[in-house]
Amino acid sequence: MTEVIDVGGSRGNLAEVLSLVAAGTEVLLTKDNAPVACVVPVWPSPQSRTPGLHPGALQPSADFDAPLPDAFWTGQA
């Protein structure tokens, strides 16, 4: 959802803009009906990964590091 706030005639209320953004709303700031800026929420980073959580879950094929055929490089099928 995007909220449009015109800051042309009267100064926009920064507290109102921040309140909307904190609630997850994108705010489009305009001046004389022309877009000037877009303020979007910043979401927290996802949790960091834990190495070794699922050992053995992925197994590469036996030819994983084998050279690719010439047809791959030339674009011929």
Sequence and secondary structure as in RCSB ss.txt:
>XXXX:A:sequence
MTEVIDVGGSRGNLAEVLSLVAAGTEVLLTKDNAPVACVVPVWPSPQSRTPGLHPGALQPSADFDAPLPDAFWTG
QA
>XXXX:A:secstr
 EEEEE SSS   HHHHHHHHHTT EEEEEETTEEEEEE           TTSSTTS    TTTTS   HHHHHT
  
